[in-house]
Amino acid sequence: MTSPAGPGPLRVITVQAGDRYPDLYVNRLRRMVARQTAKPHRFLCYTDRPWAGRFDPEVEVHDLGGWGLPGYFNKLRLFDREVTGETPFIFLDITLVIRAPMAPLLAFGEASEASLVAVADWNYPIVNSSVLRVRPDEHTQRVWDDWARGERYHGHIPGDQNYIDAVFRANAPERLAFWPQGMVASYKGLRKRAARDAAGAAAALAEAVILKFHGQPKPHEVLRPWRYPRGTILRHPLRPRLWRYLASEIEAHWR
């Protein structure tokens, strides 16, 4: 394993905790990054199963087994500079499809002076943490430090992104920025729009660099809706054209 920190190529980081998503999700994300950026880069995966041979050899594997965090909350440890170092990095969820060159997204992140660039959530007025650019400093470090010392802000915290949002809103709202609208698109949002406005959904898709698959379905479920009807067929039982919505897009890029 190489060190996660230090200057040099762009660092792209993901997290795989538990066995909900098979290893191919990590490998395909790594391959999409390689195809969609010309920048020299490193691809790092923090996992609780850092066994040899699980991932493509280009994946730098780091053990999160000792972090003691549940599920999505492992992402909070990435804000600790003792873990990820002092140089900026891109974080990507593994449930993404990168459908276009990443140059506009990377350029926006590099030009921003914000400590954190995040997605504006599609359903709630908070951060969505699926695609982040982290510029490590005292503001990003506070996310981890506050969590580690037991600060919970508004009490119940349902997910990592709620906590990230709470820390920045309370302490440094001016250090939080968001990707341009539509650069990271919600698959479910596009599908819902396509049900009433196919042309509008197609136009929105054309503007997207990344598709996020939150909730259901996930990419592999879209490709085989008859095996995974809950998030596909049963969502739109009378509209079969939506059962495999954007399947050709997924097949073209998620590989």
Backbone as numpy.savetxt, mean C-alpha at the origin, in Angstrom:
# Nx Ny Nz CAx CAy CAz Cx Cy Cz
20.83 -11.09 4.61 19.99 -9.90 4.61 20.87 -8.65 4.61
20.54 -7.69 3.81 21.28 -6.44 3.79 20.60 -5.44 4.69
21.33 -4.37 5.02 20.77 -3.36 5.91 19.64 -2.63 5.22
18.53 -2.35 5.93 17.42 -1.63 5.32 17.69 -0.15 5.17
18.69 0.38 5.86 18.91 1.81 5.88 20.09 2.20 4.99
20.34 3.50 4.92 21.48 4.01 4.20 21.10 4.67 2.90
21.94 5.61 2.43 21.67 6.29 1.16 21.86 5.35 -0.01
21.40 5.77 -1.16 21.57 4.94 -2.34 20.29 4.85 -3.12
20.00 3.69 -3.73 18.80 3.54 -4.56 17.52 3.75 -3.77
16.46 4.07 -4.50 15.13 4.16 -3.91 14.81 2.87 -3.15
14.26 3.04 -1.96 13.82 1.87 -1.19 12.30 1.75 -1.28
11.85 0.59 -1.67 10.42 0.27 -1.70 10.20 -0.84 -0.68
9.28 -0.59 0.25 9.08 -1.50 1.38 7.65 -2.02 1.39
7.50 -3.29 1.71 6.17 -3.86 1.94 6.23 -4.72 3.19
5.05 -5.12 3.67 4.93 -5.96 4.87 4.03 -7.14 4.54
4.47 -8.33 4.93 3.63 -9.52 4.84 3.62 -10.19 6.21
2.50 -10.08 6.89 2.36 -10.68 8.22 1.21 -11.68 8.18
1.44 -12.86 8.71 0.42 -13.89 8.66 0.39 -14.58 7.31
-0.60 -15.45 7.12 -0.66 -16.24 5.90 -1.90 -15.94 5.06
-2.48 -14.77 5.27 -3.68 -14.43 4.51 -3.39 -14.31 3.02
-2.23 -13.76 2.68 -1.87 -13.58 1.28 -0.65 -14.44 0.96
-0.72 -15.22 -0.11 0.40 -16.09 -0.46 1.61 -15.28 -0.92
2.74 -15.97 -0.99 3.99 -15.30 -1.35 3.94 -14.65 -2.72
3.11 -15.16 -3.61 3.06 -14.59 -4.95 2.64 -13.12 -4.91
1.92 -12.70 -3.87 1.55 -11.29 -3.77 2.78 -10.41 -3.59
3.74 -10.88 -2.81 4.98 -10.13 -2.63 5.79 -10.15 -3.92
5.93 -11.31 -4.52 6.72 -11.42 -5.73 6.14 -10.60 -6.87
4.83 -10.63 -7.02 4.22 -9.87 -8.11 4.33 -8.37 -7.87
4.23 -7.96 -6.62 4.43 -6.54 -6.33 5.85 -6.12 -6.69
6.82 -6.93 -6.30 8.22 -6.63 -6.63 8.42 -6.52 -8.13
7.82 -7.42 -8.89 7.99 -7.42 -10.34 7.30 -6.22 -10.97
6.13 -5.83 -10.44 5.46 -4.64 -10.97 6.29 -3.40 -10.74
6.87 -3.29 -9.55 7.75 -2.15 -9.27 8.90 -2.12 -10.26
9.52 -3.27 -10.50 10.65 -3.34 -11.42 10.26 -2.94 -12.83
9.07 -3.33 -13.26 8.63 -2.98 -14.62 8.23 -1.51 -14.73
7.70 -0.95 -13.66 7.08 0.38 -13.75 7.96 1.52 -13.24
9.18 1.24 -12.89 10.09 2.34 -12.57 11.46 2.06 -13.17
12.05 3.11 -13.74 13.40 3.01 -14.28 14.44 3.36 -13.23
14.00 3.82 -12.07 14.94 4.21 -11.01 15.62 2.98 -10.41
16.92 3.09 -10.14 17.55 2.03 -9.34 16.83 1.94 -8.00
16.53 0.73 -7.58 15.76 0.59 -6.35 16.07 -0.72 -5.66
15.71 -0.77 -4.40 15.75 -1.98 -3.60 14.33 -2.30 -3.16
14.01 -3.57 -3.11 12.68 -3.99 -2.68 12.82 -4.80 -1.40
12.24 -4.29 -0.32 12.37 -4.89 1.00 11.03 -5.41 1.47
11.02 -6.61 2.03 9.81 -7.18 2.60 10.06 -7.54 4.06
9.25 -6.96 4.94 9.28 -7.32 6.36 8.21 -8.39 6.57
8.63 -9.54 7.06 7.72 -10.68 7.18 7.98 -11.43 8.48
6.96 -12.11 8.98 7.13 -12.93 10.17 7.57 -14.35 9.82
7.83 -14.59 8.54 8.32 -15.90 8.10 9.50 -15.70 7.15
10.64 -15.26 7.67 11.77 -14.90 6.82 12.60 -16.10 6.38
11.94 -17.09 5.83 12.63 -18.31 5.46 13.25 -18.17 4.08
14.38 -18.79 3.90 15.08 -18.73 2.62 14.24 -19.39 1.53
14.28 -18.79 0.35 13.64 -19.37 -0.82 12.17 -19.07 -0.99
11.58 -18.27 -0.10 10.15 -18.00 -0.20 9.83 -17.00 -1.31
10.76 -16.07 -1.55 10.49 -14.97 -2.47 11.52 -14.93 -3.59
11.23 -14.10 -4.59 12.21 -13.86 -5.64 13.54 -13.44 -5.01
14.67 -13.80 -5.63 15.97 -13.44 -5.03 16.19 -11.94 -4.91
15.46 -11.14 -5.69 15.61 -9.69 -5.61 14.96 -9.09 -4.37
14.14 -9.86 -3.68 13.46 -9.37 -2.47 14.42 -9.45 -1.29
14.64 -8.31 -0.63 15.45 -8.28 0.59 14.52 -8.57 1.76
14.76 -9.67 2.43 13.85 -10.15 3.47 14.33 -9.72 4.85
13.40 -9.18 5.64 13.70 -8.74 7.00 12.65 -9.32 7.95
13.10 -9.73 9.11 12.26 -10.43 10.08 11.50 -9.45 10.95
10.17 -9.56 10.97 9.37 -8.75 11.89 8.81 -9.60 13.03
9.29 -10.83 13.13 8.73 -11.77 14.09 8.80 -11.31 15.53
9.77 -10.47 15.86 9.91 -10.02 17.23 9.18 -8.73 17.55
8.43 -8.21 16.61 7.78 -6.92 16.83 6.58 -7.02 17.77
5.91 -8.16 17.77 4.80 -8.36 18.68 3.58 -7.52 18.39
3.37 -7.18 17.14 2.24 -6.34 16.75 1.21 -7.16 15.98
-0.07 -6.87 16.15 -1.10 -7.62 15.43 -1.29 -7.11 14.00
-1.32 -8.02 13.05 -1.73 -7.73 11.68 -1.22 -6.44 11.09
-2.18 -5.58 10.72 -1.86 -4.34 10.03 -0.97 -3.42 10.87
-1.00 -3.56 12.17 -0.27 -2.64 13.04 1.24 -2.81 12.91
1.71 -3.88 12.27 3.13 -4.01 12.00 3.65 -2.83 11.19
2.78 -2.24 10.41 3.18 -1.10 9.57 3.69 0.06 10.42
3.19 0.19 11.64 3.60 1.31 12.49 5.09 1.25 12.81
5.65 0.06 12.87 7.07 -0.06 13.22 7.97 0.50 12.12
7.44 0.61 10.92 8.23 1.18 9.83 8.54 2.65 10.06
7.81 3.28 10.98 8.07 4.68 11.30 9.20 4.84 12.32
9.75 3.73 12.77 10.86 3.76 13.71 12.17 3.81 12.93
12.91 4.88 13.09 14.15 5.05 12.35 15.20 4.00 12.72
15.07 3.39 13.88 16.00 2.31 14.23 15.78 1.08 13.35
14.61 0.98 12.76 14.29 -0.14 11.88 14.54 0.20 10.42
14.03 1.34 9.98 14.07 1.66 8.54 15.06 2.76 8.18
15.74 3.33 9.15 16.80 4.27 8.82 16.34 5.69 8.61
17.24 6.50 8.07 17.05 7.94 7.98 16.70 8.44 6.58
16.74 7.59 5.59 16.49 8.04 4.22 15.06 7.74 3.81
14.47 8.58 2.94 13.07 8.39 2.53 12.84 7.04 1.86
11.61 6.57 1.98 11.24 5.33 1.31 9.78 5.37 0.90
9.45 4.51 -0.03 8.07 4.29 -0.46 7.55 3.02 0.20
6.37 3.10 0.80 5.71 1.90 1.30 4.56 1.55 0.37
4.44 0.26 0.05 3.34 -0.24 -0.77 2.69 -1.44 -0.09
1.37 -1.40 0.05 0.64 -2.60 0.46 0.84 -3.69 -0.59
0.69 -4.95 -0.16 0.85 -6.02 -1.15 -0.40 -6.21 -2.00
-1.52 -5.62 -1.60 -2.77 -5.78 -2.35 -2.98 -4.62 -3.32
-1.98 -4.41 -4.17 -2.02 -3.34 -5.16 -1.76 -3.91 -6.54
-2.23 -3.20 -7.55 -1.83 -3.44 -8.93 -1.26 -2.13 -9.46
0.00 -2.18 -9.87 0.66 -1.00 -10.45 0.46 -1.08 -11.95
-0.35 -0.20 -12.48 -0.80 -0.33 -13.86 -0.14 0.66 -14.82
0.68 1.56 -14.32 1.30 2.59 -15.16 2.65 2.96 -14.56
3.50 3.62 -15.34 4.81 4.03 -14.80 4.67 4.84 -13.52
5.55 4.57 -12.58 5.49 5.21 -11.28 6.16 6.59 -11.25
6.73 7.01 -12.36 7.49 8.27 -12.38 6.70 9.46 -11.83
5.42 9.67 -12.22 4.70 10.82 -11.66 4.53 10.74 -10.15
4.27 9.55 -9.64 4.10 9.38 -8.20 5.42 9.62 -7.48
6.50 9.06 -7.99 7.79 9.24 -7.35 8.23 10.70 -7.39
7.99 11.36 -8.52 8.37 12.77 -8.64 7.59 13.63 -7.67
6.30 13.35 -7.52 5.49 14.13 -6.58 6.02 13.94 -5.16
6.33 12.71 -4.80 6.84 12.45 -3.46 8.17 13.13 -3.19
9.05 13.09 -4.17 10.36 13.70 -4.00 10.27 15.22 -3.89
9.31 15.81 -4.60 9.17 17.27 -4.58 8.48 17.76 -3.31
7.75 16.89 -2.65 7.02 17.30 -1.46 7.96 17.49 -0.28
7.71 18.52 0.50 8.48 18.75 1.73 7.82 18.10 2.94
6.71 17.42 2.73 5.99 16.79 3.83 6.79 15.64 4.42
6.57 15.39 5.69 7.17 14.22 6.33 6.51 12.93 5.85
5.22 13.03 5.53 4.46 11.86 5.08 3.54 12.26 3.95
3.61 11.52 2.85 2.65 11.64 1.76 1.84 10.36 1.75
0.51 10.49 1.78 -0.36 9.33 1.91 -1.53 9.45 0.93
-2.31 8.41 0.85 -3.56 8.42 0.09 -4.65 9.03 0.96
-5.47 9.88 0.38 -6.69 10.32 1.06 -7.72 9.21 0.92
-8.15 8.66 2.04 -9.05 7.51 2.00 -10.30 7.81 1.19
-10.81 6.78 0.52 -11.95 6.96 -0.39 -13.28 7.00 0.35
-13.32 6.53 1.59 -14.58 6.44 2.31 -14.65 7.26 3.60
-13.49 7.58 4.15 -13.45 8.29 5.43 -12.45 9.44 5.34
-12.62 10.48 6.15 -11.72 11.64 6.08 -10.43 11.41 6.85
-9.71 10.36 6.48 -8.46 10.02 7.15 -7.43 9.58 6.12
-6.23 9.34 6.62 -5.16 8.76 5.82 -5.54 7.33 5.42
-5.24 6.98 4.17 -5.21 5.58 3.77 -3.73 5.24 3.58
-3.29 4.19 4.24 -1.85 3.91 4.31 -1.37 2.90 3.27
-2.11 2.71 2.20 -1.73 1.71 1.20 -0.52 2.12 0.37
-0.34 3.41 0.15 0.81 3.93 -0.60 1.33 5.14 0.16
2.53 5.04 0.67 3.10 6.11 1.48 4.48 6.49 0.97
4.81 7.77 1.11 6.22 8.18 1.04 6.57 8.74 2.40
7.54 8.12 3.02 7.95 8.51 4.36 9.31 9.20 4.28
9.36 10.42 4.79 10.61 11.15 4.93 10.95 11.13 6.43
11.80 10.22 6.86 12.00 10.03 8.30 12.48 11.30 9.01
11.76 11.66 10.06 12.13 12.80 10.89 11.42 12.65 12.23
11.45 13.68 13.05 10.83 13.57 14.37 9.32 13.38 14.29
8.70 13.85 13.20 7.24 13.73 13.07 6.83 12.30 12.72
7.57 11.68 11.82 7.27 10.28 11.50 7.66 9.37 12.66
8.78 9.67 13.30 9.21 8.86 14.44 8.17 8.86 15.55
7.44 9.95 15.67 6.44 10.05 16.74 5.34 9.01 16.59
5.06 8.60 15.36 4.03 7.56 15.15 4.40 6.32 15.96
5.63 5.87 15.79 6.04 4.67 16.51 6.24 4.95 18.00
6.89 6.05 18.34 7.17 6.33 19.74 5.89 6.44 20.57
4.88 7.12 20.01 3.62 7.26 20.75 2.93 5.91 20.92
2.94 5.11 19.86 2.33 3.78 19.97 3.06 2.94 21.01
4.38 2.96 20.97 5.18 2.13 21.87 4.98 2.51 23.33
4.70 3.78 23.61 4.52 4.19 25.00 3.06 4.15 25.44
2.18 3.68 24.55 0.80 3.45 24.94 -0.17 4.58 24.67
0.27 5.61 23.96 -0.63 6.72 23.62 -1.64 6.24 22.58
-2.93 6.38 22.86 -3.96 5.91 21.94 -4.88 7.03 21.45
-4.58 8.26 21.75 -5.34 9.41 21.27 -6.82 9.26 21.56
-7.62 8.87 20.59 -9.08 8.88 20.76 -9.62 7.55 21.27
-8.80 6.77 21.93 -9.29 5.51 22.47 -9.17 4.38 21.47
-10.28 3.82 21.04 -10.28 2.66 20.14 -9.65 3.03 18.80
-8.67 2.24 18.38 -7.98 2.45 17.10 -8.22 1.21 16.24
-9.10 1.27 15.25 -9.43 0.07 14.48 -8.34 -0.39 13.53
-7.43 0.50 13.14 -6.41 0.11 12.18 -5.22 1.04 12.21
-4.14 0.60 11.56 -2.91 1.39 11.57 -3.11 2.78 10.98
-3.92 2.87 9.92 -4.05 4.17 9.26 -4.82 5.17 10.13
-5.73 4.68 10.94 -6.42 5.56 11.88 -5.43 6.16 12.87
-4.46 5.33 13.28 -3.48 5.81 14.24 -2.52 6.80 13.59
-2.03 6.48 12.42 -1.13 7.40 11.70 -1.81 8.74 11.52
-3.07 8.71 11.10 -3.83 9.94 10.90 -3.95 10.72 12.20
-4.27 10.03 13.29 -4.46 10.71 14.58 -3.19 11.39 15.04
-2.04 10.72 14.87 -0.77 11.30 15.31 -0.47 12.58 14.54
-0.62 12.54 13.23 -0.30 13.73 12.43 -1.31 14.84 12.64
-2.59 14.52 12.70 -3.60 15.58 12.89 -3.40 16.29 14.23
-2.99 15.54 15.25 -2.86 16.12 16.58 -1.57 16.90 16.76
-0.51 16.51 16.06 0.80 17.06 16.36 1.47 17.82 15.22
1.23 17.43 14.00 1.94 18.08 12.88 1.12 17.99 11.61
-0.10 18.55 11.59 -0.93 18.44 10.39 -0.28 19.06 9.15
0.56 20.05 9.36 1.21 20.71 8.23 2.29 19.84 7.60
2.67 18.74 8.28 3.69 17.84 7.76 3.09 16.64 7.04
1.78 16.66 6.85 1.06 15.59 6.16 0.56 16.09 4.81
0.83 15.33 3.76 0.35 15.67 2.42 -0.28 14.43 1.79
-0.98 14.66 0.68 -1.68 13.56 0.02 -1.31 13.51 -1.46
-1.31 12.30 -2.00 -1.09 12.13 -3.43 -2.20 12.85 -4.19
-1.92 13.31 -5.40 -2.98 13.93 -6.21 -4.17 12.99 -6.36
-5.34 13.58 -6.34 -6.57 12.78 -6.44 -6.55 11.91 -7.68
-6.85 10.65 -7.51 -6.94 9.72 -8.63 -5.65 9.01 -8.97
-4.52 9.46 -8.44 -3.25 8.80 -8.75 -3.23 7.38 -8.20
-3.80 7.21 -7.01 -4.03 5.88 -6.43 -5.54 5.70 -6.36
-6.06 4.77 -7.13 -7.51 4.61 -7.26 -7.99 3.37 -6.51
-9.20 3.45 -6.01 -9.86 2.32 -5.37 -10.51 1.44 -6.42
-10.15 0.15 -6.44 -10.80 -0.77 -7.37 -12.30 -0.78 -7.14
-12.71 -0.90 -5.90 -14.15 -0.96 -5.61 -14.84 0.34 -5.99
-14.15 1.45 -5.80 -14.74 2.73 -6.19 -14.94 2.83 -7.69
-13.96 2.35 -8.45 -14.10 2.36 -9.91 -15.21 1.43 -10.36
-15.29 0.26 -9.75 -16.33 -0.69 -10.15 -17.71 -0.13 -9.84
-17.86 0.50 -8.70 -19.14 1.11 -8.34 -19.51 2.20 -9.33
-18.52 2.99 -9.72 -18.78 4.04 -10.70 -19.12 3.45 -12.06
-18.43 2.36 -12.42 -18.68 1.74 -13.72 -20.11 1.23 -13.85
-20.73 0.89 -12.73 -22.11 0.40 -12.76 -23.08 1.45 -13.27
-22.74 2.73 -13.10 -23.64 3.81 -13.54 -23.02 4.73 -14.58
-21.69 4.68 -14.72 -21.00 5.61 -15.62 -19.73 4.95 -16.12
-19.87 4.07 -17.10 -18.73 3.30 -17.60 -17.65 4.20 -18.18
-18.05 5.24 -18.90 -17.08 6.14 -19.51 -16.30 6.91 -18.44
-17.00 7.35 -17.41 -16.34 8.06 -16.32 -15.35 7.18 -15.58
-15.73 5.93 -15.36 -14.83 4.99 -14.69 -13.60 4.73 -15.55
-13.79 4.60 -16.85 -12.66 4.37 -17.74 -11.71 5.56 -17.74
-12.26 6.76 -17.71 -11.42 7.96 -17.67 -10.64 8.03 -16.36
-11.28 7.67 -15.25 -10.60 7.67 -13.96 -9.50 6.61 -13.93
-9.77 5.45 -14.52 -8.76 4.40 -14.58 -7.53 4.88 -15.34
-7.74 5.59 -16.43 -6.63 6.06 -17.25 -5.71 7.00 -16.49
-6.23 7.67 -15.46 -5.43 8.60 -14.67 -4.68 7.91 -13.54
-5.03 6.67 -13.26 -4.48 5.99 -12.08 -3.13 5.34 -12.39
-2.21 5.50 -11.47 -0.95 4.78 -11.51 -1.10 3.44 -10.80
-1.82 3.46 -9.69 -1.95 2.28 -8.84 -3.42 2.03 -8.53
-3.81 0.76 -8.52 -5.13 0.34 -8.06 -4.99 -0.33 -6.70
-5.80 0.11 -5.76 -5.80 -0.51 -4.43 -7.02 -1.41 -4.29
-6.79 -2.64 -3.84 -7.86 -3.62 -3.62 -8.08 -3.73 -2.11
-8.95 -2.86 -1.59 -9.26 -2.89 -0.16 -10.55 -3.67 0.04
-10.65 -4.36 1.18 -11.81 -5.22 1.39 -11.83 -6.34 0.37
-12.99 -6.60 -0.18 -13.14 -7.62 -1.22 -13.73 -6.98 -2.47
-13.29 -7.51 -3.64 -12.41 -8.64 -3.87 -10.95 -8.23 -3.93
-10.08 -9.24 -3.89 -8.66 -9.08 -4.14 -8.38 -9.48 -5.59
-7.19 -9.16 -6.12 -6.94 -9.43 -7.55 -7.21 -10.87 -7.97
-6.77 -11.84 -7.18 -6.97 -13.23 -7.59 -8.45 -13.61 -7.59
-9.26 -12.93 -6.79 -10.69 -13.22 -6.75 -11.41 -12.66 -7.97
-10.95 -11.52 -8.45 -11.55 -10.94 -9.66 -11.33 -11.87 -10.85
-10.17 -12.50 -10.90 -9.86 -13.36 -12.03 -10.68 -14.64 -12.03
-11.20 -15.06 -10.87 -12.01 -16.28 -10.77 -13.23 -16.02 -9.90
-14.14 -15.21 -10.38 -15.27 -14.82 -9.53 -16.17 -15.99 -9.13
-16.26 -17.01 -9.95 -17.10 -18.15 -9.61 -16.55 -18.92 -8.40
-15.26 -18.78 -8.13 -14.67 -19.40 -6.94 -14.76 -18.48 -5.73
-14.89 -17.18 -5.99 -14.92 -16.19 -4.91 -16.11 -15.25 -5.13
-17.33 -15.77 -5.02 -18.50 -14.98 -5.40 -18.85 -13.85 -4.44
-18.40 -13.95 -3.20 -18.84 -12.97 -2.20 -18.51 -11.53 -2.59
-17.30 -11.30 -3.05 -16.91 -9.94 -3.40 -17.07 -9.60 -4.86
-17.60 -10.53 -5.64 -17.71 -10.32 -7.09 -19.15 -10.51 -7.56
-19.56 -11.75 -7.75 -20.89 -12.04 -8.29 -22.00 -11.53 -7.38
-21.87 -11.78 -6.09 -22.93 -11.39 -5.16 -23.00 -9.88 -4.94
-21.95 -9.17 -5.30 -21.97 -7.71 -5.20 -22.85 -7.10 -6.28
-22.81 -7.71 -7.45 -23.58 -7.21 -8.59 -24.22 -8.40 -9.31
-25.16 -9.09 -8.68 -25.68 -10.34 -9.24 -26.36 -10.18 -10.59
-26.88 -9.01 -10.88 -27.59 -8.80 -12.14 -26.73 -8.10 -13.19
-25.46 -7.93 -12.90 -24.57 -7.23 -13.84 -23.32 -8.06 -14.07
-23.42 -9.10 -14.87 -22.28 -9.99 -15.07 -21.04 -9.31 -15.65
-21.23 -8.17 -16.31 -20.06 -7.47 -16.86 -19.15 -6.95 -15.75
-19.68 -6.85 -14.52 -18.87 -6.36 -13.41 -18.24 -7.48 -12.58
-18.58 -8.72 -12.87 -18.05 -9.83 -12.07 -16.54 -9.93 -12.22
-16.05 -9.72 -13.43 -14.61 -9.74 -13.69 -14.14 -8.34 -14.11
-14.67 -7.36 -13.45 -14.35 -5.97 -13.81 -12.83 -5.75 -13.73
-12.29 -5.24 -14.82 -10.86 -4.94 -14.98 -9.98 -6.19 -14.93
-10.56 -7.36 -15.22 -9.76 -8.59 -15.21 -8.61 -8.51 -16.21
-8.85 -7.94 -17.38 -7.77 -7.83 -18.37 -6.66 -6.91 -17.88
-7.03 -5.88 -17.16 -6.05 -4.97 -16.56 -5.20 -5.71 -15.52
-5.86 -6.50 -14.70 -5.15 -7.27 -13.68 -4.22 -8.29 -14.34
-4.72 -8.99 -15.34 -3.90 -10.00 -16.02 -2.68 -9.37 -16.68
-2.84 -8.16 -17.19 -1.73 -7.50 -17.89 -0.63 -7.06 -16.94
-0.99 -6.67 -15.72 -0.01 -6.03 -14.83 0.32 -6.85 -13.59
-0.63 -7.60 -13.08 -0.41 -8.33 -11.83 0.20 -9.70 -12.15
1.48 -9.67 -12.38 2.18 -10.89 -12.80 3.66 -10.79 -12.44
